[in-house]
Amino acid sequence: NSMQAQIHSNRVCVGDTLRDHIESRVDSTFRRFGSWVRRVTVSLDDINGPRGGVCKQCTVVVTTRGIRHIVVKETDADVFAAVSSAIRRAGMSLNRKAKELQSRRTRLGRRLELDFDISQNEQEVPS
């Protein structure tokens, strides 16, 4: 049961290789969060158009149960690098939010209803 990404593209050609890269990164980063993650949207844009330079922007939006969306933007000349970095940062941000939520719930004497173990999420996902 792999985590599916919704992919939106503006002025960036998404071929099979890039699509596989995105889906693989999304799955390996967010699968461990189980059903807490409702949706991951990856949007790509070429913000410089024909001028070249550092121009590929990747925006990752993670929709979860119980907290506001996590939004991460990353820009790089290489679209694969922008995707990897944005997804990795979104995963780290989500993990931080889960820990904050858990400590707040613990202080309030409520059990945190998350179907994953935060302590298992410490390792960095290689980029």
N, CA, C and O of each residue as an XYZ file, in Angstrom:
508
protein
N       0.850     -1.185      0.000
C       0.000      0.000      0.000
C       0.894      1.246      0.000
O       1.294      1.732      1.058
N       1.199      1.752     -1.195
C       2.150      2.853     -1.273
C       1.433      4.200     -1.225
O       0.266      4.324     -1.595
N       2.161      5.185     -0.763
C       1.651      6.550     -0.643
C       1.660      7.188     -2.031
O       2.705      7.246     -2.679
N       0.523      7.657     -2.483
C       0.417      8.264     -3.812
C       0.639      9.767     -3.733
O       0.196     10.429     -2.794
N       1.333     10.289     -4.735
C       1.525     11.732     -4.842
C       0.623     12.266     -5.933
O       0.443     11.634     -6.974
N       0.055     13.441     -5.683
C      -0.607     14.162     -6.756
C       0.450     15.084     -7.349
O       1.090     15.846     -6.624
N       0.634     15.018     -8.659
C       1.699     15.791     -9.302
C       1.070     16.827    -10.226
O       0.263     16.498    -11.095
N       1.455     18.085    -10.022
C       1.009     19.176    -10.895
C       2.254     19.803    -11.509
O       3.279     19.957    -10.845
N       2.152     20.160    -12.784
C       3.327     20.690    -13.457
C       2.967     21.911    -14.291
O       1.950     21.927    -14.986
N       3.808     22.927    -14.214
C       3.635     24.141    -15.000
C       4.978     24.414    -15.688
O       5.953     24.753    -15.018
N       5.039     24.272    -16.990
C       6.253     24.528    -17.780
C       7.397     23.559    -17.473
O       8.541     23.825    -17.839
N       7.102     22.438    -16.805
C       8.107     21.402    -16.567
C       7.552     20.102    -17.132
O       6.447     19.686    -16.783
N       8.326     19.462    -18.009
C       7.883     18.191    -18.579
C       8.107     17.080    -17.546
O       9.230     16.864    -17.090
N       7.034     16.385    -17.187
C       7.152     15.281    -16.229
C       7.087     13.971    -17.009
O       6.008     13.489    -17.356
N       8.264     13.406    -17.277
C       8.325     12.114    -17.944
C       8.248     10.990    -16.921
O       8.101     11.229    -15.722
N       8.351      9.760    -17.416
C       8.250      8.591    -16.534
C       9.341      8.582    -15.467
O       9.085      8.212    -14.321
N      10.564      8.990    -15.840
C      11.680      8.948    -14.886
C      11.438      9.907    -13.725
O      11.640      9.546    -12.566
N      11.007     11.122    -14.033
C      10.742     12.114    -12.985
C       9.533     11.692    -12.144
O       9.550     11.824    -10.920
N       8.482     11.184    -12.805
C       7.290     10.720    -12.075
C       7.671      9.596    -11.108
O       7.244      9.596     -9.953
N       8.478      8.636    -11.583
C       8.921      7.528    -10.713
C       9.741      8.055     -9.543
O       9.594      7.586     -8.415
N      10.616      9.042     -9.817
C      11.454      9.648     -8.776
C      10.566     10.285     -7.699
O      10.780     10.077     -6.505
N       9.577     11.058     -8.133
C       8.672     11.732     -7.190
C       7.902     10.702     -6.362
O       7.834     10.805     -5.138
N       7.322      9.704     -7.044
C       6.499      8.727     -6.321
C       7.327      7.895     -5.352
O       6.869      7.561     -4.260
N       8.551      7.563     -5.760
C       9.437      6.796     -4.890
C       9.819      7.602     -3.643
O       9.803      7.075     -2.531
N      10.167      8.895     -3.835
C      10.532      9.756     -2.700
C       9.354      9.975     -1.763
O       9.502      9.905     -0.543
N       8.194     10.238     -2.330
C       6.993     10.462     -1.509
C       6.687      9.204     -0.701
O       6.405      9.283      0.495
N       6.742      8.050     -1.353
C       6.428      6.792     -0.671
C       7.415      6.521      0.459
O       7.004      6.203      1.575
N       8.727      6.644      0.179
C       9.716      6.305      1.215
C       9.706      7.316      2.367
O      10.057      6.970      3.495
N       9.305      8.566      2.087
C       9.311      9.598      3.131
C       8.048      9.573      3.979
O       8.123      9.742      5.196
N       6.878      9.364      3.355
C       5.612      9.554      4.071
C       4.865      8.272      4.407
O       3.919      8.310      5.194
N       5.257      7.141      3.838
C       4.541      5.878      4.097
C       4.518      5.559      5.587
O       3.514      5.069      6.104
N       5.626      5.836      6.279
C       5.710      5.479      7.702
C       4.733      6.262      8.573
O       4.470      5.872      9.711
N       4.189      7.369      8.049
C       3.222      8.141      8.826
C       1.821      7.560      8.723
O       0.891      8.064      9.353
N       1.663      6.503      7.934
C       0.388      5.792      7.845
C      -0.752      6.688      7.381
O      -0.568      7.584      6.557
N      -1.928      6.428      7.927
C      -3.120      7.158      7.480
C      -3.181      8.579      8.041
O      -4.116      9.323      7.746
N      -2.179      8.961      8.855
C      -2.129     10.344      9.360
C      -1.949     11.307      8.191
O      -2.486     12.415      8.206
N      -1.190     10.880      7.173
C      -1.019     11.707      5.978
C      -2.148     11.380      5.013
O      -2.295     10.244      4.561
N      -2.934     12.393      4.711
C      -4.070     12.189      3.808
C      -3.663     12.344      2.354
O      -4.108     11.581      1.497
N      -2.806     13.345      2.067
C      -2.466     13.611      0.677
C      -1.127     14.340      0.601
O      -0.804     15.164      1.457
N      -0.358     14.023     -0.433
C       0.882     14.744     -0.710
C       0.778     15.262     -2.146
O       0.616     14.490     -3.092
N       0.874     16.585     -2.285
C       0.807     17.202     -3.610
C       2.168     17.795     -3.938
O       2.734     18.558     -3.155
N       2.685     17.434     -5.108
C       3.987     17.931     -5.562
C       3.731     18.776     -6.805
O       3.241     18.274     -7.816
N       4.068     20.069     -6.722
C       3.870     20.976     -7.859
C       5.223     21.442     -8.374
O       6.092     21.844     -7.600
N       5.388     21.385     -9.675
C       6.653     21.779    -10.308
C       6.415     22.980    -11.207
O       5.397     23.072    -11.893
N       7.377     23.903    -11.190
C       7.272     25.068    -12.061
C       8.665     25.477    -12.519
O       9.646     25.314    -11.794
N       8.734     26.008    -13.726
C       9.977     26.585    -14.246
C       9.840     28.087    -14.088
O       9.240     28.751    -14.933
N      10.397     28.631    -13.003
C      10.096     30.019    -12.650
C      10.886     31.038    -13.465
O      10.546     32.221    -13.458
N      11.944     30.601    -14.173
C      12.684     31.530    -15.035
C      12.321     31.378    -16.497
O      12.743     32.181    -17.330
N      11.542     30.357    -16.818
C      11.170     30.137    -18.211
C      12.395     29.913    -19.079
O      13.297     29.176    -18.683
N      12.451     30.531    -20.253
C      13.533     30.260    -21.210
C      14.879     30.876    -20.818
O      15.886     30.593    -21.468
N      14.925     31.708    -19.777
C      16.187     32.386    -19.437
C      17.212     31.455    -18.802
O      18.398     31.780    -18.756
N      16.767     30.298    -18.312
C      17.721     29.364    -17.699
C      18.084     29.788    -16.290
O      17.385     30.593    -15.675
N      19.193     29.238    -15.774
C      19.612     29.562    -14.408
C      18.928     28.670    -13.393
O      18.344     27.643    -13.741
N      19.008     29.075    -12.122
C      18.364     28.301    -11.049
C      16.878     28.546    -11.160
O      16.379     29.592    -10.746
N      16.172     27.578    -11.720
C      14.816     27.929    -12.124
C      13.742     26.901    -11.815
O      12.560     27.229    -11.917
N      14.085     25.689    -11.447
C      13.045     24.692    -11.202
C      12.583     24.808     -9.752
O      13.376     24.668     -8.821
N      11.292     25.065     -9.578
C      10.752     25.171     -8.220
C       9.828     23.995     -7.952
O       8.959     23.668     -8.760
N      10.034     23.364     -6.795
C       9.185     22.258     -6.368
C       8.483     22.683     -5.081
O       9.133     23.079     -4.113
N       7.165     22.600     -5.077
C       6.378     22.895     -3.886
C       5.706     21.606     -3.434
O       4.995     20.961     -4.204
N       5.939     21.240     -2.179
C       5.324     20.040     -1.619
C       4.319     20.471     -0.559
O       4.661     21.202      0.370
N       3.072     20.012     -0.704
C       2.028     20.299      0.283
C       1.576     18.963      0.869
O       1.133     18.073      0.143
N       1.693     18.836      2.195
C       1.289     17.611      2.880
C       0.021     17.924      3.678
O       0.009     18.822      4.520
N      -1.035     17.174      3.401
C      -2.299     17.327      4.119
C      -2.420     16.164      5.096
O      -2.337     14.999      4.706
N      -2.618     16.496      6.380
C      -2.699     15.456      7.405
C      -4.005     15.583      8.178
O      -4.766     16.533      7.996
N      -4.242     14.616      9.034
C      -5.343     14.716      9.988
C      -4.830     15.508     11.187
O      -3.821     15.140     11.789
N      -5.509     16.576     11.532
C      -5.250     17.198     12.836
C      -4.286     18.363     12.883
O      -4.242     19.059     13.898
N      -3.498     18.618     11.823
C      -2.665     19.823     11.831
C      -2.830     20.526     10.496
O      -3.317     19.944      9.527
N      -2.416     21.795     10.459
C      -2.485     22.542      9.204
C      -1.558     21.931      8.170
O      -0.662     21.154      8.500
N      -1.785     22.289      6.921
C      -0.924     21.804      5.832
C       0.530     22.157      6.111
O       0.832     23.186      6.715
N       1.416     21.290      5.663
C       2.839     21.610      5.643
C       3.169     21.970      4.202
O       2.864     21.207      3.285
N       3.789     23.124      3.998
C       4.140     23.568      2.654
C       5.638     23.851      2.613
O       6.145     24.637      3.414
N       6.343     23.215      1.687
C       7.784     23.425      1.529
C       8.060     23.750      0.068
O       7.591     23.057     -0.835
N       8.838     24.825     -0.156
C       9.257     25.184     -1.517
C      10.764     25.041     -1.625
O      11.494     25.423     -0.710
N      11.223     24.504     -2.715
C      12.666     24.333     -2.951
C      12.951     24.682     -4.406
O      12.211     24.285     -5.306
N      14.032     25.426     -4.629
C      14.406     25.823     -5.986
C      15.804     25.320     -6.303
O      16.710     25.421     -5.475
N      15.978     24.778     -7.506
C      17.278     24.245     -7.914
C      17.333     24.244     -9.439
O      16.296     24.194    -10.100
N      18.544     24.299     -9.995
C      18.687     24.196    -11.455
C      18.241     22.811    -11.919
O      17.763     22.653    -13.043
N      18.398     21.813    -11.057
C      18.041     20.429    -11.387
C      16.721     20.070    -10.719
O      16.606     20.111     -9.494
N      15.728     19.717    -11.527
C      14.403     19.429    -10.984
C      14.416     18.232    -10.035
O      13.656     18.214     -9.068
N      15.267     17.228    -10.292
C      15.345     16.047     -9.421
C      15.857     16.446     -8.034
O      15.366     15.964     -7.013
N      16.860     17.341     -8.020
C      17.410     17.805     -6.734
C      16.373     18.625     -5.969
O      16.247     18.495     -4.752
N      15.632     19.469     -6.687
C      14.596     20.289     -6.041
C      13.528     19.395     -5.411
O      13.081     19.642     -4.291
N      13.123     18.346     -6.147
C      12.111     17.405     -5.654
C      12.614     16.684     -4.402
O      11.918     16.632     -3.389
N      13.826     16.126     -4.477
C      14.381     15.371     -3.343
C      14.463     16.227     -2.094
O      14.073     15.804     -1.006
N      14.979     17.444     -2.267
C      15.175     18.330     -1.131
C      13.835     18.765     -0.523
O      13.681     18.773      0.699
N      12.879     19.121     -1.365
C      11.578     19.573     -0.854
C      10.857     18.455     -0.108
O      10.286     18.681      0.958
N      10.886     17.249     -0.673
C      10.202     16.123     -0.023
C      10.891     15.770      1.293
O      10.223     15.492      2.289
N      12.232     15.779      1.300
C      12.968     15.482      2.535
C      12.632     16.505      3.620
O      12.368     16.134      4.764
N      12.641     17.797      3.260
C      12.339     18.843      4.241
C      10.900     18.737      4.750
O      10.640     18.965      5.931
N       9.964     18.388      3.857
C       8.564     18.228      4.276
C       8.431     17.069      5.266
O       7.674     17.158      6.233
N       9.169     15.984      5.022
C       9.151     14.843      5.938
C       9.704     15.203      7.308
O       9.157     14.794      8.332
N      10.805     15.980      7.324
C      11.393     16.397      8.598
C      10.435     17.329      9.348
O      10.294     17.236     10.568
N       9.787     18.216      8.612
C       8.840     19.143      9.219
C       7.642     18.393      9.807
O       7.173     18.712     10.900
N       7.157     17.396      9.071
C       6.032     16.597      9.552
C       6.416     15.834     10.817
O       5.620     15.731     11.750
N       7.619     15.308     10.845
C       8.085     14.579     12.025
C       8.154     15.504     13.243
O       7.774     15.121     14.349
N       8.650     16.738     13.018
C       8.721     17.730     14.097
C       7.318     18.045     14.620
O       7.101     18.110     15.830
N       6.375     18.240     13.708
C       4.996     18.539     14.108
C       4.405     17.390     14.914
O       3.694     17.613     15.894
N       4.699     16.161     14.499
C       4.180     14.989     15.222
C       4.724     14.966     16.644
O       3.990     14.665     17.585
N       6.011     15.283     16.806
C       6.610     15.301     18.155
C       5.986     16.396     19.011
O       5.683     16.177     20.184
N       5.792     17.593     18.415
C       5.169     18.698     19.163
C       3.763     18.303     19.602
O       3.372     18.529     20.747
N       3.015     17.716     18.684
C       1.653     17.290     18.967
C       1.647     16.265     20.091
O       0.817     16.328     20.998
N       2.580     15.321     20.022
C       2.638     14.276     21.038
C       2.960     14.860     22.410
O       2.333     14.487     23.401
N       3.944     15.784     22.482
C       4.304     16.321     23.794
C       3.179     17.196     24.345
O       2.941     17.215     25.552
N       2.481     17.925     23.457
C       1.355     18.749     23.912
C       0.226     17.862     24.435
O      -0.363     18.151     25.478
N      -0.073     16.789     23.713
C      -1.137     15.871     24.145
C      -0.753     15.183     25.458
O      -1.593     14.983     26.335
N       0.531     14.824     25.577
C       0.986     14.163     26.793
C       0.817     15.101     27.995
O       0.366     14.681     29.061
N       1.185     16.380     27.811
C       1.014     17.359     28.894
C      -0.451     17.518     29.273
O      -0.778     17.748     30.438
N      -1.330     17.396     28.285
C      -2.763     17.531     28.553
C      -3.377     16.222     29.048
O      -4.569     16.160     29.349
N      -2.548     15.178     29.129
C      -3.032     13.900     29.630
C      -3.862     13.124     28.619
O      -4.622     12.226     28.979
N      -3.707     13.480     27.358
C      -4.443     12.761     26.309
C      -3.471     11.902     25.528
O      -2.313     12.263     25.316
N      -3.976     10.755     25.107
C      -3.144      9.878     24.290
C      -3.174     10.393     22.859
O      -4.224     10.800     22.361
N      -2.025     10.376     22.202
C      -1.963     10.838     20.822
C      -2.402      9.717     19.889
O      -1.849      8.618     19.915
N      -3.394     10.007     19.074
C      -3.948      8.982     18.176
C      -3.188      8.976     16.849
O      -3.745      9.337     15.813
N      -1.961      8.579     16.879
C      -1.194      8.454     15.639
C      -0.869      6.983     15.443
O      -0.523      6.279     16.392
N      -0.983      6.522     14.193
C      -0.759      5.099     13.948
C       0.663      4.820     13.472
O       0.887      3.947     12.634
N       1.620      5.569     14.016
C       3.019      5.292     13.709
C       3.860      5.660     14.921
O       3.400      6.373     15.813
N       5.077      5.178     14.947
C       5.979      5.397     16.080
C       6.978      6.497     15.723
O       7.837      6.308     14.862
N       6.859      7.640     16.388
C       7.718      8.778     16.076
C       9.192      8.432     16.267
O      10.042      8.925     15.526
N       9.498      7.600     17.242
C      10.903      7.284     17.511
C      11.551      6.562     16.326
O      12.776      6.547     16.210
N      10.747      5.968     15.451
C      11.298      5.260     14.289
C      11.650      6.228     13.149
O      12.237      5.813     12.150
N      11.294      7.518     13.294
C      11.428      8.447     12.185
C      12.669      9.322     12.283
O      12.769     10.332     11.587
N      13.600      8.952     13.125
C      14.769      9.788     13.342
C      15.740      9.761     12.177
O      16.388     10.765     11.878
N      15.842      8.602     11.513
C      16.875      8.476     10.491
C      16.571      9.391      9.309
O      15.419      9.573      8.916
N      17.654      9.966      8.748
C      17.540     10.825      7.572
C      17.243      9.955      6.361
O      17.810      8.873      6.209
N      16.367     10.425      5.516
C      16.147      9.746      4.241
C      17.241     10.223      3.309
O      17.371     11.428      3.093
N      18.044      9.309      2.741
C      19.134      9.771      1.872
C      18.589     10.499      0.664
O      17.553     10.127      0.114
N      19.308     11.559      0.248
C      18.803     12.357     -0.882
C      19.431     11.893     -2.178
O      19.134     12.441     -3.239
